[in-house]
């Protein structure tokens, strides 16, 4: 561009260029705080620097950064800031207008945390419906943590106090650092293969987000989801949340709280047993009293009646019914006897010998078949004639048919 410009025009032109740049209008900048000061109006001024350069920065009151975070700032802190680059026209200097601050390294980790949470949430792995209930009375509890950590000692102390009958199986592992995620996964898988573990506690004490990051790795979350037994997480302090907490079957705010969640309180159980025993005794007393009343009522009812009289009445009734049945049976037998004799007489009249006694004869052929018609006979055929007192063999000399009468 040709021409002469005023200082204000140049500074404002530079400001417009910065405002139109999409990268510079919202970026993360990491550095060390120096020249920190707070104005009476509530604004905070400081310089972000590294080994090479410096950048003037300002946090205006109400910019979005929390008062608590701003109040904790001090010279020498390594922080991560978010904001936009602009020009402070009065001095003609480039300045970072900050709207968010946090400890160095947190921004990238926070972004990874949000991305993994979104991925697992889309798969439905945060839903309460897929989470398993914890066993009411576990006998063996697996613990995934560092053997030297105070968290493990806290868990053992709580379990011994609340429910000393339980057995603790430690799967020792690193709980922070590069190798921690793979070791945590291996520990969870190992406990799952034992077959007699009722519930698993995954725990560690408090720390920064970097210290707790092993519990934000996807491989750890997948191992918790794939565990064949319920998993309880107790990672960090009450305000700390990890991906492992979201996918576990139960999230406890601390390792001690995790131990409290997996076992009942022995004193509470003993009190419940005592109460149940008392209720059972009262119930049995009431039942016995009811049965005693029923027995007394039955005895009074029996005393008002004469059992011997009832027995005599029933005996007389039985005798009467027996006499009636005997008489009826005798009558039926007599009728059947007469009917049998009548049928016997009829059979005797129908017997062939009865006809032979009247002068008739029975003729059979050589095969023993009765000859009923002359048409069955042939001249010269041998026949047998059966009469009343014997039989005679004969030969057919002539066959004469006559019409039936």
VENFEN-V166748 format. One record per pair of residues at least 24 apart in sequence whose ideal C-beta (glycine too) atoms are under 10 Angstrom apart, sorted by the first residue. I is the first residue (numbers start at 1). J is the second residue. If there is no record, write none. Layout:
# VENFEN-V166748
i:I j:J
i:I j:J
This chain:
# VENFEN-V166748
i:7 j:89
i:7 j:92
i:8 j:89
i:8 j:92
i:10 j:87
i:10 j:92
i:11 j:87
i:11 j:88
i:11 j:89
i:11 j:90
i:11 j:91
i:11 j:92
i:11 j:93
i:12 j:87
i:12 j:89
i:13 j:87
i:14 j:86
i:14 j:87
i:14 j:89
i:14 j:92
i:14 j:94
i:15 j:85
i:15 j:86
i:15 j:87
i:15 j:88
i:15 j:89
i:15 j:92
i:15 j:94
i:16 j:87
i:17 j:87
i:18 j:84
i:18 j:85
i:18 j:86
i:18 j:87
i:18 j:94
i:18 j:95
i:19 j:84
i:19 j:85
i:19 j:86
i:19 j:87
i:21 j:84
i:21 j:85
i:23 j:84
i:23 j:85
i:24 j:83
i:24 j:84
i:24 j:85
i:24 j:86
i:24 j:94
i:24 j:96
i:25 j:83
i:25 j:84
i:25 j:85
i:25 j:86
i:26 j:82
i:26 j:83
i:26 j:84
i:26 j:85
i:26 j:99
i:27 j:81
i:27 j:82
i:27 j:83
i:27 j:84
i:27 j:85
i:27 j:96
i:28 j:80
i:28 j:81
i:28 j:82
i:28 j:83
i:28 j:100
i:28 j:102
i:28 j:107
i:28 j:108
i:28 j:111
i:29 j:55
i:29 j:57
i:29 j:79
i:29 j:80
i:29 j:81
i:29 j:82
i:29 j:83
i:29 j:85
i:29 j:96
i:29 j:98
i:29 j:107
i:30 j:78
i:30 j:79
i:30 j:80
i:30 j:81
i:30 j:104
i:30 j:105
i:30 j:106
i:30 j:107
i:30 j:108
i:31 j:55
i:31 j:57
i:31 j:77
i:31 j:78
i:31 j:79
i:31 j:80
i:31 j:81
i:31 j:96
i:31 j:104
i:32 j:75
i:32 j:76
i:32 j:77
i:32 j:78
i:32 j:79
i:32 j:104
i:33 j:57
i:33 j:73
i:33 j:74
i:33 j:75
i:33 j:76
i:33 j:77
i:33 j:78
i:33 j:79
i:33 j:81
i:33 j:101
i:34 j:75
i:34 j:76
i:34 j:77
i:35 j:75
i:36 j:73
i:36 j:74
i:36 j:75
i:36 j:76
i:36 j:77
i:37 j:75
i:38 j:70
i:38 j:71
i:38 j:73
i:42 j:67
i:42 j:70
i:43 j:70
i:44 j:70
i:44 j:71
i:44 j:73
i:44 j:98
i:44 j:101
i:45 j:95
i:46 j:73
i:46 j:74
i:46 j:75
i:46 j:77
i:46 j:79
i:46 j:81
i:46 j:96
i:46 j:98
i:47 j:75
i:47 j:96
i:48 j:78
i:48 j:79
i:48 j:81
i:48 j:96
i:48 j:98
i:50 j:78
i:55 j:81
i:55 j:85
i:55 j:93
i:55 j:94
i:55 j:95
i:55 j:96
i:56 j:88
i:56 j:91
i:56 j:93
i:56 j:94
i:56 j:95
i:56 j:96
i:57 j:81
i:57 j:83
i:57 j:95
i:57 j:96
i:57 j:97
i:57 j:98
i:57 j:101
i:58 j:83
i:58 j:86
i:58 j:88
i:58 j:95
i:58 j:96
i:58 j:97
i:58 j:98
i:59 j:83
i:59 j:96
i:59 j:97
i:59 j:98
i:59 j:99
i:59 j:100
i:59 j:101
i:60 j:97
i:60 j:98
i:60 j:99
i:62 j:99
i:63 j:97
i:63 j:98
i:63 j:99
i:63 j:100
i:63 j:101
i:64 j:98
i:64 j:99
i:64 j:100
i:64 j:101
i:65 j:98
i:65 j:99
i:65 j:100
i:65 j:101
i:65 j:102
i:66 j:100
i:66 j:101
i:66 j:102
i:69 j:100
i:69 j:101
i:69 j:102
i:69 j:103
i:70 j:98
i:70 j:101
i:72 j:101
i:72 j:103
i:73 j:101
i:77 j:101
i:77 j:103
i:77 j:104
i:78 j:103
i:78 j:104
i:78 j:105
i:79 j:103
i:79 j:104
i:79 j:105
i:79 j:106
i:79 j:107
i:80 j:104
i:80 j:105
i:80 j:106
i:80 j:107
i:80 j:108
i:80 j:109
i:80 j:110
i:81 j:107
i:82 j:107
i:102 j:209
i:103 j:208
i:103 j:209
i:103 j:210
i:104 j:210
i:105 j:208
i:105 j:209
i:105 j:210
i:105 j:213
i:106 j:208
i:106 j:209
i:106 j:210
i:109 j:208
i:109 j:209
i:109 j:210
i:109 j:212
i:109 j:213
i:109 j:216
i:110 j:209
i:110 j:216
i:112 j:213
i:112 j:216
i:112 j:217
i:112 j:218
i:112 j:243
i:113 j:209
i:113 j:213
i:113 j:216
i:113 j:241
i:113 j:242
i:113 j:243
i:115 j:218
i:116 j:216
i:116 j:217
i:116 j:218
i:116 j:221
i:116 j:243
i:116 j:246
i:117 j:216
i:117 j:221
i:117 j:241
i:117 j:242
i:117 j:243
i:117 j:246
i:117 j:247
i:119 j:218
i:119 j:221
i:119 j:243
i:120 j:218
i:120 j:221
i:120 j:222
i:120 j:225
i:120 j:243
i:120 j:246
i:120 j:247
i:121 j:246
i:121 j:247
i:123 j:225
i:123 j:247
i:125 j:221
i:125 j:222
i:125 j:224
i:125 j:225
i:125 j:243
i:125 j:246
i:125 j:247
i:126 j:243
i:126 j:245
i:126 j:246
i:126 j:247
i:128 j:249
i:130 j:225
i:130 j:247
i:130 j:249
i:131 j:230
i:131 j:231
i:131 j:247
i:131 j:248
i:131 j:249
i:131 j:250
i:131 j:251
i:132 j:199
i:132 j:227
i:132 j:228
i:132 j:229
i:132 j:230
i:132 j:231
i:132 j:248
i:132 j:249
i:132 j:250
i:133 j:230
i:133 j:249
i:133 j:250
i:134 j:198
i:134 j:199
i:134 j:229
i:134 j:230
i:134 j:231
i:134 j:232
i:134 j:249
i:134 j:250
i:134 j:261
i:134 j:262
i:134 j:263
i:135 j:198
i:135 j:199
i:135 j:229
i:135 j:230
i:135 j:262
i:135 j:263
i:136 j:198
i:136 j:263
i:136 j:264
i:137 j:163
i:137 j:165
i:137 j:166
i:137 j:198
i:137 j:263
i:137 j:264
i:137 j:269
i:138 j:163
i:138 j:165
i:138 j:166
i:138 j:167
i:138 j:197
i:138 j:198
i:138 j:199
i:138 j:229
i:138 j:230
i:138 j:262
i:138 j:263
i:138 j:264
i:139 j:163
i:139 j:165
i:139 j:166
i:139 j:167
i:139 j:196
i:139 j:197
i:139 j:198
i:139 j:199
i:140 j:166
i:140 j:167
i:140 j:168
i:140 j:169
i:140 j:191
i:140 j:194
i:140 j:195
i:140 j:196
i:140 j:197
i:140 j:198
i:140 j:199
i:140 j:229
i:141 j:166
i:141 j:167
i:141 j:168
i:141 j:169
i:141 j:170
i:141 j:191
i:141 j:197
i:141 j:198
i:141 j:199
i:141 j:200
i:141 j:201
i:141 j:229
i:141 j:232
i:141 j:258
i:141 j:259
i:141 j:262
i:141 j:263
i:142 j:167
i:142 j:168
i:142 j:169
i:142 j:170
i:142 j:171
i:142 j:187
i:142 j:188
i:142 j:190
i:142 j:191
i:142 j:192
i:142 j:194
i:142 j:196
i:142 j:197
i:142 j:198
i:142 j:199
i:142 j:200
i:142 j:201
i:142 j:202
i:142 j:227
i:142 j:229
i:142 j:231
i:143 j:168
i:143 j:169
i:143 j:170
i:143 j:171
i:143 j:172
i:143 j:173
i:143 j:187
i:143 j:191
i:143 j:197
i:143 j:199
i:143 j:200
i:143 j:201
i:143 j:202
i:143 j:203
i:143 j:232
i:143 j:234
i:143 j:255
i:143 j:258
i:143 j:259
i:143 j:262
i:144 j:170
i:144 j:171
i:144 j:172
i:144 j:173
i:144 j:175
i:144 j:183
i:144 j:184
i:144 j:185
i:144 j:186
i:144 j:187
i:144 j:188
i:144 j:190
i:144 j:191
i:144 j:200
i:144 j:201
i:144 j:202
i:144 j:203
i:144 j:204
i:144 j:220
i:144 j:223
i:144 j:224
i:144 j:231
i:144 j:233
i:145 j:170
i:145 j:171
i:145 j:172
i:145 j:173
i:145 j:174
i:145 j:175
i:145 j:184
i:145 j:187
i:145 j:201
i:145 j:202
i:145 j:203
i:145 j:204
i:145 j:205
i:145 j:234
i:145 j:235
i:145 j:255
i:145 j:258
i:146 j:170
i:146 j:172
i:146 j:173
i:146 j:174
i:146 j:175
i:146 j:176
i:146 j:180
i:146 j:183
i:146 j:203
i:146 j:204
i:146 j:205
i:147 j:171
i:147 j:172
i:147 j:173
i:148 j:172
i:149 j:173
i:149 j:174
i:149 j:175
i:149 j:203
i:149 j:204
i:149 j:205
i:149 j:255
i:150 j:204
i:150 j:205
i:150 j:255
i:150 j:256
i:151 j:175
i:151 j:201
i:151 j:203
i:151 j:204
i:151 j:205
i:151 j:206
i:151 j:234
i:151 j:235
i:151 j:236
i:151 j:254
i:151 j:255
i:151 j:256
i:151 j:258
i:151 j:259
i:152 j:201
i:152 j:203
i:152 j:204
i:152 j:205
i:152 j:255
i:153 j:255
i:153 j:256
i:154 j:203
i:154 j:205
i:154 j:234
i:154 j:254
i:154 j:255
i:154 j:256
i:154 j:257
i:154 j:258
i:154 j:259
i:155 j:201
i:155 j:203
i:155 j:234
i:155 j:254
i:155 j:255
i:155 j:256
i:155 j:257
i:155 j:258
i:155 j:259
i:155 j:260
i:155 j:262
i:156 j:259
i:157 j:256
i:157 j:259
i:158 j:254
i:158 j:255
i:158 j:256
i:158 j:257
i:158 j:258
i:158 j:259
i:158 j:260
i:158 j:261
i:158 j:262
i:158 j:263
i:159 j:201
i:159 j:256
i:159 j:259
i:159 j:260
i:159 j:262
i:159 j:263
i:160 j:259
i:161 j:259
i:161 j:260
i:161 j:263
i:161 j:265
i:161 j:266
i:161 j:267
i:162 j:259
i:162 j:260
i:162 j:262
i:162 j:263
i:162 j:264
i:162 j:265
i:162 j:266
i:162 j:267
i:162 j:268
i:162 j:269
i:163 j:259
i:163 j:260
i:163 j:262
i:163 j:263
i:163 j:264
i:163 j:265
i:163 j:266
i:163 j:269
i:164 j:263
i:164 j:266
i:165 j:263
i:165 j:266
i:166 j:198
i:166 j:199
i:166 j:259
i:166 j:262
i:166 j:263
i:166 j:264
i:167 j:196
i:167 j:197
i:167 j:198
i:168 j:201
i:168 j:259
i:169 j:194
i:169 j:196
i:169 j:197
i:169 j:200
i:171 j:197
i:171 j:200
i:171 j:202
i:173 j:202
i:173 j:204
i:173 j:214
i:174 j:204
i:174 j:214
i:175 j:202
i:175 j:203
i:175 j:204
i:175 j:205
i:175 j:207
i:175 j:211
i:175 j:212
i:175 j:214
i:175 j:215
i:175 j:235
i:176 j:204
i:176 j:207
i:176 j:208
i:176 j:210
i:176 j:211
i:176 j:212
i:176 j:213
i:176 j:214
i:176 j:215
i:177 j:210
i:177 j:211
i:177 j:213
i:177 j:214
i:178 j:213
i:178 j:214
i:179 j:214
i:180 j:204
i:180 j:211
i:180 j:213
i:180 j:214
i:180 j:215
i:180 j:217
i:180 j:220
i:181 j:213
i:181 j:214
i:181 j:215
i:181 j:216
i:181 j:217
i:181 j:218
i:181 j:219
i:181 j:220
i:181 j:221
i:181 j:223
i:182 j:214
i:182 j:217
i:182 j:219
i:182 j:220
i:182 j:223
i:183 j:214
i:183 j:220
i:184 j:214
i:184 j:215
i:184 j:217
i:184 j:219
i:184 j:220
i:184 j:223
i:184 j:224
i:184 j:244
i:185 j:214
i:185 j:217
i:185 j:219
i:185 j:220
i:185 j:221
i:185 j:222
i:185 j:223
i:185 j:224
i:185 j:226
i:186 j:223
i:187 j:223
i:188 j:220
i:188 j:222
i:188 j:223
i:188 j:224
i:188 j:226
i:188 j:227
i:188 j:229
i:188 j:231
i:189 j:223
i:189 j:226
i:189 j:227
i:189 j:228
i:191 j:227
i:191 j:228
i:191 j:229
i:191 j:231
i:192 j:223
i:192 j:226
i:192 j:227
i:192 j:228
i:192 j:229
i:192 j:231
i:193 j:228
i:194 j:228
i:194 j:229
i:195 j:228
i:195 j:229
i:196 j:229
i:197 j:227
i:197 j:228
i:197 j:229
i:197 j:230
i:198 j:229
i:198 j:230
i:198 j:262
i:198 j:263
i:199 j:227
i:199 j:229
i:199 j:230
i:199 j:231
i:199 j:232
i:199 j:249
i:199 j:250
i:199 j:258
i:199 j:261
i:199 j:262
i:199 j:263
i:200 j:224
i:200 j:227
i:200 j:228
i:200 j:229
i:200 j:230
i:200 j:231
i:200 j:232
i:200 j:233
i:200 j:248
i:200 j:249
i:200 j:262
i:201 j:231
i:201 j:232
i:201 j:233
i:201 j:234
i:201 j:248
i:201 j:250
i:201 j:252
i:201 j:255
i:201 j:258
i:201 j:259
i:201 j:261
i:201 j:262
i:202 j:227
i:202 j:231
i:202 j:232
i:202 j:233
i:202 j:234
i:202 j:235
i:202 j:242
i:202 j:244
i:202 j:245
i:202 j:248
i:202 j:255
i:202 j:258
i:203 j:232
i:203 j:233
i:203 j:234
i:203 j:235
i:203 j:236
i:203 j:244
i:203 j:252
i:203 j:254
i:203 j:255
i:203 j:256
i:203 j:257
i:203 j:258
i:203 j:259
i:204 j:233
i:204 j:234
i:204 j:235
i:204 j:236
i:204 j:240
i:204 j:242
i:204 j:255
i:205 j:234
i:205 j:235
i:205 j:236
i:205 j:237
i:205 j:254
i:205 j:255
i:206 j:235
i:206 j:236
i:206 j:237
i:206 j:238
i:206 j:239
i:206 j:240
i:206 j:254
i:206 j:255
i:207 j:235
i:207 j:236
i:207 j:237
i:207 j:240
i:208 j:236
i:208 j:240
i:209 j:236
i:209 j:240
i:209 j:242
i:211 j:236
i:211 j:240
i:212 j:236
i:212 j:237
i:212 j:240
i:212 j:241
i:212 j:242
i:212 j:244
i:213 j:242
i:213 j:243
i:214 j:242
i:214 j:244
i:215 j:240
i:215 j:241
i:215 j:242
i:215 j:243
i:215 j:244
i:215 j:245
i:215 j:248
i:216 j:241
i:216 j:242
i:216 j:243
i:216 j:244
i:216 j:245
i:216 j:246
i:217 j:242
i:217 j:243
i:217 j:244
i:218 j:243
i:218 j:247
i:220 j:244
i:220 j:247
i:221 j:245
i:221 j:246
i:221 j:247
i:221 j:248
i:222 j:247
i:223 j:247
i:224 j:248
i:224 j:249
i:225 j:249
i:230 j:262
i:232 j:257
i:232 j:258
i:232 j:259
i:232 j:261
i:232 j:262
i:233 j:258
i:233 j:261
i:234 j:258
i:234 j:259
i:234 j:260
i:234 j:261
i:234 j:262
i:352 j:386
i:353 j:386
i:353 j:388
i:355 j:388
i:356 j:386
i:356 j:387
i:356 j:388
i:356 j:389
i:357 j:387
i:357 j:388
i:357 j:389
i:358 j:388
i:359 j:387
i:359 j:388
i:360 j:386
i:360 j:387
i:360 j:388
i:361 j:385
i:361 j:386
i:361 j:387
i:361 j:388
i:361 j:391
i:361 j:392
i:362 j:386
i:362 j:387
i:362 j:388
i:362 j:391
i:363 j:391
i:363 j:394
i:363 j:396
i:364 j:391
i:365 j:396
i:366 j:393
i:371 j:396
i:373 j:401
i:373 j:404
i:374 j:399
i:374 j:400
i:374 j:401
i:374 j:402
i:375 j:399
i:375 j:401
